[in-house]
Amino acid sequence: MTTSTFDTPAAARRPARTTTRRPPAVTGPPARRDIRRPGPPGPRPHRPGREPDQPAARRAQAHWWFADRLVEVLSGRRPASWMLGHTFGEAAHERLWQLACQGVLRPPKGRPTPRVHGCGYRTPAPGVREAFARVRSGDALRALAFRLELGADRRWRCTAVECAGPPW
């Protein structure tokens, strides 16, 4: 009796395979040193001429976030219109504009740039934070008070701002 190809098992009909491994695919040049390239998680390296990143816990809290931005506007590093989407009501933006024009936190020549030294808040009602910040420029200290309200879109907006303390 003759055997046909249909009677032979499939494994016996296949030719023998050689096992050679391919080298891994190369996706880019090995010597690339671009700072935009994704890297390990963790803090980004400090670049000259730029402030180091703030701790993530500080950035995540609304009162710290607003304090940093209000100091940038009131010290003259940013225009008052930069906060336009983060204020609520014409009165709040108008007051911010007045304080920025007066230069209440603008340091005189030779004094360091003002920075938020400390920040806190209290909650008089749900969705409302009355916050304060201590602003330091060298050895001088000023106070910044502002009110934040949580909108229907779950975003915090500044509804009032005041600055006090002796002139720099």
C-alpha positions as CSV (number, residue, x, y, z in Angstrom):
1,M,0.0,0.0,0.0
2,T,1.4,3.4,-0.9
3,T,1.1,6.4,1.3
4,S,-0.2,9.6,0.0
5,T,0.6,13.1,1.3
6,F,-2.8,13.1,2.9
7,D,-1.9,10.1,5.1
8,T,1.3,11.8,6.4
9,P,1.0,13.9,9.5
10,A,1.3,17.7,8.9
11,A,4.5,18.0,11.1
12,A,6.3,15.4,8.9
13,R,5.4,17.3,5.7
14,R,7.0,20.6,6.8
15,P,10.6,21.4,6.0
16,A,12.9,21.7,8.9
17,R,13.2,25.3,10.2
18,T,16.5,26.9,11.3
19,T,16.3,28.9,14.5
20,T,18.1,32.2,13.9
21,R,17.2,35.2,15.9
22,R,16.8,38.6,14.3
23,P,18.5,41.6,15.8
24,P,16.1,44.0,17.5
25,A,14.7,46.7,15.4
26,V,16.5,50.0,15.7
27,T,14.1,53.0,16.2
28,G,16.5,55.9,16.4
29,P,20.2,56.7,16.5
30,P,21.9,55.4,19.6
31,A,23.8,58.6,20.4
32,R,20.8,60.9,20.5
33,R,21.0,63.3,23.5
34,D,17.8,65.4,22.9
35,I,16.3,66.8,26.2
36,R,12.8,66.4,24.7
37,R,13.2,62.6,24.5
38,P,11.1,60.7,26.9
39,G,13.1,59.6,29.9
40,P,12.7,58.0,33.2
41,P,10.0,59.5,35.5
42,G,11.1,62.0,38.1
43,P,12.1,65.6,38.3
44,R,13.3,67.2,35.2
45,P,16.8,68.6,35.1
46,H,17.3,72.3,35.8
47,R,17.9,74.3,32.7
48,P,20.0,77.5,33.1
49,G,17.9,80.7,33.0
50,R,14.7,78.9,34.2
51,E,13.3,78.3,37.6
52,P,13.2,74.7,38.8
53,D,9.8,73.1,38.8
54,Q,7.7,73.4,42.0
55,P,6.8,70.2,43.9
56,A,3.8,68.5,42.4
57,A,1.9,68.6,45.6
58,R,2.2,72.4,45.7
59,R,1.1,72.8,42.1
60,A,-2.0,70.6,42.7
61,Q,-3.4,72.9,45.4
62,A,-5.5,75.7,43.9
63,H,-4.5,78.3,46.5
64,W,-0.8,77.8,45.8
65,W,-1.4,77.8,42.1
66,F,-3.3,81.1,42.2
67,A,-0.8,82.7,44.7
68,D,2.1,82.0,42.3
69,R,0.2,83.5,39.3
70,L,-1.0,86.5,41.2
71,V,2.5,87.3,42.3
72,E,3.7,87.1,38.7
73,V,1.0,89.6,37.6
74,L,1.4,91.9,40.6
75,S,5.2,92.0,40.3
76,G,5.0,93.0,36.6
77,R,6.4,89.7,35.1
78,R,3.1,89.0,33.4
79,P,0.3,91.2,32.1
80,A,-3.0,91.4,34.1
81,S,-4.8,90.0,31.0
82,W,-2.9,86.7,31.6
83,M,-5.4,86.0,34.5
84,L,-8.5,86.9,32.5
85,G,-9.8,83.4,32.3
86,H,-9.0,82.7,36.0
87,T,-11.0,85.6,37.5
88,F,-14.7,85.8,37.9
89,G,-16.6,89.1,37.6
90,E,-15.6,92.4,36.3
91,A,-14.8,93.8,39.8
92,A,-12.2,91.1,40.5
93,H,-10.4,91.7,37.2
94,E,-10.6,95.4,37.6
95,R,-9.1,95.2,41.1
96,L,-6.3,93.0,39.8
97,W,-5.7,95.5,37.0
98,Q,-5.4,98.4,39.5
99,L,-3.0,96.5,41.7
100,A,-0.9,95.5,38.7
101,C,-0.8,99.1,37.4
102,Q,0.2,100.4,40.9
103,G,3.0,97.8,40.9
104,V,2.3,96.8,44.5
105,L,4.7,93.8,44.3
106,R,7.1,95.2,41.7
107,P,10.5,95.2,43.4
108,P,12.8,98.3,43.1
109,K,16.0,97.9,41.2
110,G,18.5,95.7,42.9
111,R,16.0,93.8,45.0
112,P,15.3,90.1,44.2
113,T,12.1,89.0,42.4
114,P,9.2,88.4,44.8
115,R,8.3,84.7,45.5
116,V,5.5,83.1,47.5
117,H,7.0,82.2,50.9
118,G,4.0,80.6,52.4
119,C,0.3,80.0,51.6
120,G,-2.8,78.9,53.4
121,Y,-6.6,79.1,53.3
122,R,-9.8,78.7,55.2
123,T,-13.1,77.4,53.9
124,P,-16.1,79.7,55.0
125,A,-18.5,77.8,52.8
126,P,-18.5,74.8,50.5
127,G,-16.8,75.7,47.2
128,V,-15.2,78.8,48.6
129,R,-11.6,79.4,49.8
130,E,-10.3,82.5,51.4
131,A,-6.6,82.3,50.9
132,F,-3.5,84.2,52.0
133,A,0.1,84.2,50.9
134,R,3.3,85.6,52.3
135,V,5.4,87.2,49.6
136,R,9.1,87.6,50.2
137,S,11.6,89.7,48.3
138,G,14.9,89.5,50.0
139,D,14.3,90.3,53.6
140,A,11.0,92.2,53.0
141,L,7.7,90.5,53.4
142,R,4.2,91.5,52.1
143,A,0.8,89.9,52.4
144,L,-1.5,88.9,49.6
145,A,-5.2,87.9,50.3
146,F,-7.6,86.5,47.7
147,R,-10.8,84.6,47.4
148,L,-11.4,81.5,45.3
149,E,-14.8,80.1,44.3
150,L,-15.5,76.8,42.6
151,G,-17.6,77.2,39.5
152,A,-20.1,74.9,38.0
153,D,-17.4,73.6,35.6
154,R,-15.4,72.5,38.7
155,R,-12.7,75.1,38.1
156,W,-11.5,77.6,40.7
157,R,-11.7,81.3,39.9
158,C,-10.4,84.3,41.8
159,T,-13.2,86.6,42.8
160,A,-11.3,89.1,45.0
161,V,-7.7,90.1,45.6
162,E,-5.9,92.5,48.0
163,C,-2.3,93.2,48.9
164,A,-0.9,94.8,52.0
165,G,2.3,95.5,53.8
166,P,5.0,98.2,53.9
167,P,6.5,99.3,50.6
168,W,9.6,97.4,49.4
